[in-house]
Structure formats: structure tokens, C-alpha cells
Amino acid sequence: MAVQTPQYKIDSINALKQSPISDGKLAQPQLLENLSTLSRVDTPAVISHYAVAPVYDVCVNVQGRDLGGVADDIQKIVDQFQPAPTPGAANQPKTFFAQWHDKLFPPPAADPNSVLPTGSQIKVRGQVASMTSAYSGLGIGILFAIGLVYFLMVVNFQSWLDPFIIIMALPGALAGIVWMLFLTDTPLSVPALMGAIMSIGVATANSILVVSFANEQRHGGRSSFHAAMAAGKTRLRPVIMTALAMIIGMLPMSLGLGEGGEQNAPLGRAVIGGLLVATLFTLLFVPVVYSVLRKKDQNVEVDPLLFEADEYEITDEADVTGQRHPIRHADETAATSGNGHPSHLPRYDSHPEA
């Protein structure tokens, strides 16, 4: 059973001092002022703890600005306060890298007014910590995705050069993302980074179409330059259709219409900007890189006037060496006209390049 004095009977310090205290053994209760000393002091109304240690929370809300910009400004203020030096830390020798770091980036002069008491520290927590963790995780995810796609293409193409040519479209995707976010005044966020990963995947798939077709043309006897030209011309429609379908699908999301639409608008804007520039890189820049890096691998030159990608495709080495293939010879015999000459088969130049 608990006994409590009514609130209206303790309306002053003197009334509190006159409270009788008894433990059941004393013959007469004692007053509280005879057993203790009472005085007024200032104490926190709310005491918070973080990781057992007591903390003082300073809550800040963001209005009219992005969270990242406000966090940077707050971090600059926090960096002005230095923790108290640990006893004996000044006598400990510094490592070689620490000495070079102090030479390149000399620490600012210590201000006595900016030194925190011993055992105290200032940390920024809350949504800023979650945002920083999410950004670092997605940044690592983008790099890991690019590396994983590259090594998978190395296994598929059995070459280190072709995957390198393919990922040349990715700088255009990243530049398009930054460009679109800048034009729409959209801050970098987690949905925008997710859109970056999506645009990287589509740009890589379109670049694979171009490089694969160029390899087929080069193996058929064309030079790297003409193979790249034919790949850009033939794969123009599939690449544009794939990118355009993705862009049209993301257009309603990028407008941010409806209640809560602004939450996912950065994702759509990042995808649209990335694919717009990545498509140009895929159709223009990737063929140029292919023709330059594959220039040393060409062995046979075929006249482009006699070999058109949409008319005939060479897939056999015997076609470009001048040797008559048995099956092809039978086809030529069946396709000859009455005078014994082929009527429509193209001719090939068997002279190697100088």
C-alpha cells in the first residue's frame, strides 16, 4: 500500500519541510526538515540517454531547403568544436601517413573557446545519419553493379575489350542523370540513385546490341570502321524503341502529379535523363570507340558498296579468303542463269589490307 500526501497540501517548500516521516519504529514521527536539507536547483525537465550515456538533444527541422544542404551547414558548425585532448596523446608518435596528412592539410589553430569538456562530444544523428548510410550503400551498389555487369560480359564475350567498349555508354548515362536533376532543380535522393541503377541497366543492354552486331559484321569480313557504321545504322531502331518505351513509361512518374507524387519523381527524372544521353552515346560514341580499339584486329577489307548489312551477311571465313566453299559452290551452280554466270550473288575482295 502506498500513501501520498495530497497535492494541495504541498504548495510550498515550508509545507514540504513539515511533512511527517516515520518508519513504523519511532514513537513519534519526525519532520522532513529534521532529516534532510531542501533547496531549489535547476534541473532538466527531460533527461535523454543514448547508448547509456546522458545526452542533450537539439532538434532541427528542415523547411524550404534539402536535407543534405542543411546537414552540410550544421556539420561545418560542429567541426569547429574540438574534443578535449586525451592525456598523453600529444607525446605519442604519429604514423608516416598521419604526418603527411598534417603537412598537406594542416589542422586549424585550437581555439580555447571551442574545446569541449573532457568526455563530451557532438554528433549529428537522426535522418542525416540514415541519409548518409543510404547514399553510401547505393553508391557502392552502383559501382558493384557496373563491375558485376562488366565481368559477366567478359565471360560471355570471352574478351576484355568488348565489355570495356560496351560500358562506354555508362558515362553518358551518369552525365544525363546529373543534367536532368540540375535542370529540374531536383536534389539527389535515394529514388534518384535507384533510377540511376535502372538507367545503367538499360544503357548496357542497348550497347550490347550494337557491339554484338558489330562483331558479327567484323567476323564476316568487314573492317572495324564499316562494322561500326553498319551496327549503328542497323541497331538504330531497336535501341531507340527500347529507350523510348522506358522514357514514356517514366514520364508520368517524373511529373510528380497527384498526392505524394513528388516522392518518386526523382526516380523517373533520373531514368529519363540517363537514357536520353546514354542513347546518344550508344549510337554515336560507342561505334567510334569500337572502330578505334578494334582497328588492329581487322585482317580483310570488304568494299562496302558490294557488301550491305541489310542485303547479305558473311558468316564464313571461306567467303572472304577467296576459296570456294562446297556448299556455297552448289548454291551458286543452282542459282546460275542460262549462260553459266551467277545472276545475283555479290562479289568479295580477297586482298588483305595493307
Buried (B, 14 or more C-beta within 10 A) or exposed (E): EEEEEEEEEBEEEEEBBEBEEEEEEEEEEEEBBEEEEEEEEEEEEEEEEEEEEEEEEEEEEEEEEBBBEBBEEBEEEEEEBBEEEEEEEEEEEEEEEEEEEEEEEEEEEEEEEEBEEEEEEBEBEEEBEEBEEEBEEBEEBBEEBBEEBBEEBBEEBEEEBBBBBBBBBBBBBBBBBBBBBEEBEBEBBBBBBBBBBBBBBBBBBBBBBBBBBBBBBBBBBBBBBBBBBBBBBBBBEEBBEBBEEBBEEBEEBBEBEEEEBEEBBBBBBBBBBBBBBBBBBBBEBBBBBBBEBBEEEBEBBBEBEEBEBEEBBBEBBEBBBEEEBEEBEEEBEEEEEEEEEEEEEBEBBEEEEE
